[in-house]
């Protein structure tokens, strides 16, 4: 016999939450850590720390800012997961990313042509 389907959305969510806590924690940490290395936020933090001479205060401010932007991302992501069909969201996200890629590539090509002439 096959597995019975969950009777409610709560049971469905419980079945989805079988990924171990540590795996999710390591994945999210490493992804965000690597994405943030050398970005403009880190450079701004470096400059602010050097200018102010108060690295602890800059660290606290930067850490709080990252925490709140991450919280905002999590809350919006949860809202999207609960209110938009996953396939539609995936399609729209793909179209937006593809459009941005085409736009940026075309702008780079136009700038390259301008430099050559």
Secondary structure, 3 states (H helix, E strand, C coil): CCCCCCCCHHHHHHHHCCCCHHHHHHHHHHHHHHHHCCCHHHHHHHHHHHHHCCHHHHHHHHHHHHHHHHHHHHHHHHHHHHHCCHHHHHHHHHHHHHHHHHHHHHHHHHHHHHHHC
